Every structure is written in structure tokens, then in C-alpha cells.
Amino acid sequence: MVYEEKKFDLPQLQGLSKKQIDIHLGLYGGYVKHVNLLREQLHELESVGGEKFAYAGAETRRRLGFEFNGMRMHEYYFEQFEGGREVFNPHSPLSKILSEKYGSVEKSIEHFKMVGAGTRGIGWTILSFDQRANTPHMTTSLANSQDFPLSSQWTCGNMPIWLTTRQARRNSILKHFSAISIGV
């Protein structure tokens, strides 16, 4: 299997310049390229087999996790902008679970902003849903180090934000909610 770089139909995004978007689309393309390259390298290492290349294989798998997570996180990030902003449905399942845990949707958004603004360095601020515990979580992932089964986490809306500096993070989080489609 070869992963293909997806094309996204992005509207003009308030608070995010075309240059910023183009930079992140380029980063995304690099992740896709490296996922395919690393998968090919793993296949070659495994075909040789034996203990001689076990360490190289383990390190290649570790790097594959980083590149794969970067690829998927960028896909989730860009997909949320496609189609433009939707009016938030206050009766949606997402609204209900956020209100139950945080008291209201507005309080959940404030909590999300706080989580993102408190993170040091680069990374993602993530709203995920734990199906087993039936609860949302707002977490951060530095760089692309978030190792979790995406299929079980991303079932009830997602809002990853890629940020580069503490000031950019504060500004981006405030503007982010005016651009995303959260009518889930």
C-alpha cells in the first residue's frame, strides 16, 4: 500500500494566511512521503531478517510512528476546514457530551483554549472521545508523539491545532473557533 497525499478544498480562513496554510500543506506532503519511504525501508529490513538489523528496524518503526501521526493529524486538521464553517448545533451529540463534562459548550471551549495555551513548544491541542469511558478529553501532544488508536479516539469530532510559539498559540486558538466546522 502506498499512501497518497490528499488534496483539501480549503476556504479563506480567518486568522490563518495563505502562506501559513501552504507551509503546513508542505509539511503534510513531507509526512506522506516519509511514511511511504519508511514503510519501504522496513520491508527491506524485514526481508533481510535476523538480529543484525533488529535495532535498525525498531528505530525505523519508531520514526514511522512520528511520521504517520504527523500525516494523520494534518489530515484531521485540514478536513475540519473543508466546506466552510457550519453553525454549531447546540443539540448535537458533541454539544451534549461537552456540556455534561464541562458545564457548557462555552466552558469547554475556554478549557480547550487553556489547555492549548499552557503547552510549551510545538504540538497539537486535541479534543478526543474515549468510547470505553464515554467521555471527551482535551489533551496536548508535543510534535507528533501522540500514539493512540485514531479509529477509536476520533469518533465524535476533532479539533487539532498546530501551533509554533506560545504567542502564536494564544492567537491561533482564539481565531481557530471562528474558522472550523464543529456542527457535529
C-alpha positions in Angstrom: 0.0 0.0 0.0 1.2 3.5 -0.8 -0.3 6.5 1.0 -1.4 9.3 -1.3 -1.2 13.0 -0.4 -4.8 14.2 -0.1 -6.0 17.5 -1.6 -8.1 19.7 0.6 -10.7 22.2 -0.5 -10.0 25.0 1.9 -11.9 28.3 2.1 -10.2 31.5 3.1 -9.5 31.1 6.8 -9.8 34.0 9.2 -6.6 34.4 11.1 -4.6 32.0 9.0 -2.7 33.4 6.0 -2.3 31.6 2.7 1.4 31.4 3.4 0.7 29.6 6.8 -1.6 27.2 5.1 0.8 26.5 2.3 3.6 25.8 4.8 1.5 23.3 6.6 0.3 21.6 3.4 4.0 21.3 2.5 4.7 19.7 5.9 1.8 17.4 5.4 3.2 16.3 2.0 6.6 15.6 3.6 4.9 13.3 6.2 3.1 11.4 3.5 6.4 11.0 1.5 8.3 9.8 4.6 5.6 7.4 5.7 5.9 5.6 2.3 9.7 5.8 2.4 9.9 4.3 5.9 7.4 1.5 5.1 9.6 0.6 2.1 12.7 0.6 4.3 11.0 -1.6 6.9 10.0 -4.1 4.2 13.7 -4.2 3.0 15.0 -4.6 6.6 12.5 -7.4 7.3 13.3 -9.2 4.1 16.9 -9.4 5.2 15.8 -10.6 8.6 17.9 -11.7 11.5 19.2 -10.0 14.6 21.7 -7.9 12.7 19.1 -5.4 11.6 16.7 -5.6 14.6 17.8 -2.3 16.1 17.6 -0.5 12.7 14.1 -2.0 12.3 13.0 -0.8 15.7 14.3 2.7 15.2 12.6 2.8 11.7 9.3 1.8 13.3 9.7 4.5 16.0 10.2 7.1 13.3 7.3 5.7 11.2 5.1 6.4 14.2 6.1 10.0 14.3 5.7 10.5 10.5 2.4 8.6 10.4 0.9 10.6 13.3 2.1 13.9 11.6 0.4 12.8 8.4 -2.9 11.8 10.1 -3.0 14.8 12.4 -2.6 17.2 9.4 -5.4 15.4 7.6 -7.7 15.8 10.6 -6.6 19.4 10.9 -7.3 20.4 7.3 -10.5 18.3 6.9 -12.2 20.3 9.7 -12.0 23.4 7.5 -13.4 21.9 4.3 -16.9 23.2 3.4 -16.6 26.3 5.4 -17.9 27.0 8.9 -21.1 25.4 10.0 -23.5 26.8 12.6 -22.8 24.9 15.8 -25.8 22.7 16.7 -26.4 23.1 20.4 -28.4 19.8 20.4 -25.7 17.7 18.7 -24.1 14.7 20.5 -20.8 16.7 20.7 -22.6 19.6 22.4 -24.2 17.2 24.8 -21.1 15.4 25.9 -19.1 18.7 26.2 -21.8 20.3 28.3 -22.1 17.2 30.6 -18.3 17.2 31.3 -17.5 21.0 31.3 -20.9 22.6 32.2 -21.5 24.1 28.8 -20.0 24.3 25.3 -18.7 27.7 26.1 -16.8 26.4 29.1 -15.4 23.5 27.1 -14.1 26.0 24.5 -12.5 28.0 27.3 -10.9 24.9 28.7 -9.6 23.9 25.3 -8.0 27.3 24.9 -6.4 27.0 28.3 -5.0 23.5 27.5 -3.5 24.8 24.3 -2.1 28.0 25.7 -0.4 26.2 28.5 1.5 23.8 26.3 5.2 24.6 25.8 6.8 24.2 22.4 5.2 23.0 19.2 2.4 20.4 19.1 -1.3 19.8 18.9 -4.2 20.5 21.2 -6.7 17.7 20.8 -10.3 17.1 21.6 -10.8 13.3 21.5 -13.5 11.0 22.7 -12.9 7.9 24.7 -15.6 5.4 23.7 -14.8 3.0 26.5 -15.2 5.6 29.2 -17.8 7.6 27.2 -16.1 10.9 27.9 -14.3 13.6 26.0 -10.7 14.5 26.8 -8.7 17.6 25.9 -5.0 16.8 25.7 -1.8 18.0 24.1 0.7 16.2 22.0 4.2 17.6 21.6 5.3 17.4 18.0 3.7 14.2 16.6 4.3 12.0 19.6 0.7 11.1 20.3 0.4 7.3 20.0 -3.2 6.3 20.1 -5.6 4.3 18.0 -7.1 7.0 16.0 -10.1 4.9 14.9 -11.3 4.7 18.5 -10.4 8.2 19.5 -11.8 10.3 16.7 -15.4 9.4 16.5 -17.1 12.4 18.0 -15.4 15.5 16.5 -11.8 16.6 16.5 -10.1 19.9 16.8 -6.3 19.5 16.5 -4.4 22.8 16.3 -0.9 23.0 15.0 1.0 25.8 16.8 4.5 27.0 16.8 5.1 29.5 19.6 3.3 30.4 22.9 2.0 33.8 21.4 1.0 32.2 18.1 -0.8 29.5 20.1 -2.8 32.1 22.1 -3.7 34.0 18.9 -4.5 30.9 16.9 -6.7 29.3 19.5 -8.8 32.5 19.7 -9.2 32.6 15.9 -9.4 28.9 15.3 -13.0 28.6 16.6 -14.2 31.1 14.1 -13.0 29.0 11.1 -13.7 25.4 12.0 -16.7 23.3 11.2 -17.9 22.0 14.5 -21.5 21.2 13.7 -21.0 17.6 14.6 
